Amino acid sequence: MIFSSFKAIAQPLRRWWRFIQTVIGIIFRHPVPGTSIIPILPDGRIVLIRRRDNGLWSLPGGMVDWGEDVATAVKRELAEETGLDLVKIRRLVGVYSAPDRDPRIHSICIVVEADVTGRMKVRDPLEVMEVRAFPPGALPPGQLAHDHSQQLQDYFAGLTTLA
């Protein structure tokens, strides 16, 4: 009697444990999807943010939230980090997936060029120090965060990259 009761409990527990292991594996052992935006103002300038965590200039962007598509994530991240509104996504610049592209996690970054409008404003001072627009030929010198230099290089070359 005790053995059959234990068996009745153990089997569902094993199934539940396998489910938990699968979910943990999906969350912690798979790349996280994200996006970077190359925001183009009506006058042709490119908007960058200065990151609070490392002080480097960066393209705005971030992780795609659960239940969210990439286009919605682009619109949300742009507004959260720059205060700007998405007019339209012009084109896909590339998909960047090198495991070491982001020092924090293994992420897959979908990079788009976008027409934007509005007034630049830091909306999340814990993440963003500054928002500024630069003429295409006068981007800030020095290293950009993550692999954003490569993303911009591919953008200026007119490439659509899978890297």
C-alpha positions in Angstrom: 0.0 0.0 0.0 2.7 2.5 1.0 4.8 1.5 -2.1 1.9 2.1 -4.5 1.1 5.5 -2.8 4.8 6.5 -3.2 4.7 5.4 -6.9 1.6 7.4 -7.5 3.3 10.5 -6.1 6.8 9.9 -7.6 5.8 9.6 -11.2 4.0 13.1 -11.4 6.9 14.6 -9.4 9.4 13.2 -12.0 7.4 14.6 -14.8 7.2 18.0 -13.0 10.9 18.0 -12.4 11.7 17.2 -16.1 9.4 20.1 -17.0 11.2 22.5 -14.6 14.6 21.3 -16.0 13.4 22.0 -19.5 12.2 25.5 -18.6 15.5 26.3 -16.8 17.4 25.0 -19.8 15.4 27.2 -22.2 15.9 30.3 -20.1 19.5 29.9 -19.1 21.1 27.8 -21.9 19.7 29.6 -25.0 20.5 33.0 -26.4 18.2 35.8 -25.6 16.7 37.8 -28.5 17.2 41.5 -28.6 17.3 44.4 -30.9 19.4 47.4 -31.7 18.0 50.4 -33.5 19.8 52.8 -35.9 17.5 55.7 -35.4 17.6 58.3 -38.2 16.1 61.7 -37.5 14.4 63.7 -40.3 17.6 65.7 -40.8 19.7 62.5 -41.3 21.4 62.5 -38.0 21.9 59.2 -36.1 20.8 59.0 -32.4 23.0 57.3 -29.9 22.8 56.8 -26.2 25.6 56.9 -23.6 25.2 53.8 -21.4 25.4 54.3 -17.6 27.0 50.8 -17.0 30.1 51.4 -19.0 30.0 55.1 -20.2 30.2 54.0 -23.8 28.1 55.2 -26.7 25.6 52.7 -28.0 22.7 52.2 -30.3 19.5 52.1 -28.4 17.8 48.8 -28.0 17.3 45.9 -25.6 15.7 42.5 -25.1 12.5 41.4 -26.7 9.9 40.9 -23.9 7.9 37.7 -23.5 4.8 37.9 -25.8 6.3 40.8 -27.8 7.3 40.8 -31.5 10.5 42.4 -32.7 8.8 45.5 -34.3 7.0 46.2 -31.0 10.3 45.8 -29.1 12.0 48.3 -31.4 9.2 50.8 -30.8 9.3 50.3 -27.0 13.1 50.3 -26.6 13.4 53.4 -28.7 10.9 55.3 -26.6 12.3 54.0 -23.3 15.9 54.9 -24.1 15.6 58.0 -26.3 12.1 59.5 -25.8 11.7 59.3 -29.6 8.8 57.8 -31.6 9.1 55.2 -34.3 7.9 56.5 -37.7 8.8 53.3 -39.6 11.4 50.6 -39.8 13.3 51.2 -43.0 15.3 47.9 -43.3 16.9 45.0 -41.6 20.6 45.7 -41.2 21.5 42.3 -39.8 21.3 39.6 -37.2 24.3 39.4 -34.9 24.7 36.2 -32.8 28.3 35.8 -31.8 28.3 34.4 -28.3 30.8 37.1 -27.1 29.0 40.1 -28.7 27.5 41.2 -25.4 29.7 40.7 -22.3 26.6 40.2 -20.1 24.8 37.3 -21.8 24.7 35.4 -25.1 22.1 37.4 -27.1 21.0 37.4 -30.7 20.6 41.0 -31.8 18.3 42.0 -34.6 19.5 45.4 -36.0 17.1 47.7 -37.9 17.4 51.1 -39.4 14.4 53.3 -38.4 13.0 56.7 -39.2 12.2 58.4 -35.9 10.7 61.7 -34.7 10.2 63.6 -31.5 12.2 65.2 -28.8 15.3 63.3 -27.4 15.0 62.7 -23.7 16.6 60.3 -21.2 13.7 58.4 -19.8 15.6 55.8 -17.8 18.5 57.5 -16.0 19.5 54.2 -14.4 20.4 52.8 -17.8 21.1 55.9 -20.0 23.3 58.9 -19.2 22.8 60.9 -22.3 21.0 60.9 -25.7 22.5 62.7 -28.6 22.2 63.0 -32.4 25.3 62.8 -34.6 25.8 63.5 -38.3 26.7 60.2 -40.0 30.3 61.3 -40.6 30.8 62.6 -37.1 29.9 59.7 -34.8 31.7 59.8 -31.4 35.3 58.6 -31.6 36.4 55.6 -29.7 34.9 52.3 -28.9 31.2 51.8 -29.0 29.5 49.3 -26.7 29.1 45.7 -27.6 29.5 45.1 -31.3 27.8 48.4 -32.3 30.8 49.6 -34.3 30.4 46.6 -36.6 26.7 47.1 -36.8 27.1 50.7 -37.9 29.9 49.7 -40.3 27.6 47.2 -42.0 24.8 49.8 -42.1 27.0 52.4 -43.8 28.2 49.7 -46.3 24.5 48.9 -47.2 24.9 45.3 -46.1 22.4 43.0 -44.6 24.5 40.8 -42.3 24.1 37.5 -40.7 27.0 37.2 -38.2 
